[in-house]
Amino acid sequence: MTSPTKLPLFSRAWMTVALLWVVALLNYLDRLMITTMRDPLKADITMTDAQFGLLTAVFLWIYGIFSPFGGYLADRFSRRGVIIASLFIWSAVTWATGYMHSFEGLLIARAVMGLSEACYIPAALALIADYHRGPTRSLATGLHMSGIYAGAALGGVGGFIAEHYGWRAGFQWFGLFGVVYAIITIFVLRDAPAAAVPATSVKSETEKISAMAALQALFRQPAFLVLLLVSALVGIANWGIYGWLPTYLRDHYKLGLGAAGMTATGYIQIASFAGVLIGGIWADRWSRTQPRARALVPALGYCVVAPCLFLGINAELLPLAIAGLVVYGLGRGFFDANLMPMLRSVCDERYSATGYGLLNFVGVSMGGLLIYVGGWLKDAQVDLARVFQFSAGGLLLVGLLLFALKARSAGQPPAAR
């Protein structure tokens, strides 16, 4: 069998995407299963709806706060090492979650999971971008993100597992699988060789990445500030839907626990999978003639998504609501396939993991806030449709902001598209 270090660079680049696809799946499956287990969790462990929302919100707040730190570790040290450690720790915590018997125990487990998962996405996307520097970058990024969609879709399986085996079983099974997979990645995952990374991005032993230099380089770029606002608005929409759509569908359309969970995740994730492929290929090809293609593709997508989501979620017929969610999934795929490529086009590539960590921080922190507000609204007997209406308006603004996004300032070294 050929050693991973001896594979041709092209093969290693795509093998890295394949390996990280499974990790991305586990990343979202482990964090989202809990959102489909509201009733069995509340029956076993006493909590209010606001407290149930807090279980996801605290994960997101901790995850967001530590995402820039996780990205900085990946920029300064080894992307591979950060990825493996992150996967092992969050999988062990997922397994331990299945043995918690109090709300406080669940809250602590979710906080530790947020801390460990914070390190993964910035490191993984930076590693993929290190390997894929030309016309495959958006597609490679999008394929990795499709693993996230698969994990989010399988998160709906948590409702079925809870119905037939109890809510604890899912955490125990998938947590154990993740620990085993982390051990496997030690032997096959590798950082990109120096030949795959431009000289301006290579870290020498005498010049380590400085946290202050990274922050100064990122925040002096106006386009990065625009991406921060975009990430906040997208985070509000994504996490409002992740956190409260299963409950909304069950209450509004009288679906069962498992059916609501799968409806809330399955259609969106399938559409998002198609979206990253279409959006990735489209942006890669268009970027050969249009330097702003990485931003224009998601801009067009979200300008279509916003009205479709608003109308669909307010429809009385379930098929119309599903149609709106499908369009939303397509637009989200366009955005996810191009966010890291957009970041690399506007900022110094040496700080791309740190930059993505900051985008994650803003997005999930605002998303966590909306999840908690959703629980507060539900306790106050306010229709959860308000959460999704607000999200649709935010996505329209995202589309308009991306149309205005400009590349890095003149005089800065160019980034590979």
Buried (B, 14 or more C-beta within 10 A) or exposed (E): EEEBEEBEEEEBBBBBBEBBBBBBBBBBBBBBBBBBBBBBBBEBBEBBBBBBBBBBBBBBBBBBBBBBBBBBBBBBBBBBBBBBBBBBBBBBBBBBBBEBEEBEBBBBBBBBBBBBBBBBBBBBBBBBBBBBBEBBBBBBBBBBBBBBBBBBBBBBBBBBBBBEEBBBBBBBBBBBBBBEBBEEBEEEBBBBEEEBBBEEBEEEEEEEBBBEBBBEBBBBBEBBEBBBEBBBBBBBBBBBBBBBBBBBBBBBBEBEBBBBBBBBBBBBBBBBBBBBBBBBBBBBBBBEEEBBBBBBBBBBBBBBBBBBBBBBBBBEEBEBBBBBBBBBBBBBBBBBBBBBBBBBBBBBBBBBBBBBBBBBBBBBBBBBBBBBBBBBBBEEEEBBEEBBBBBBBBBBBBBEBBBEBBBBEEEBEEBBB
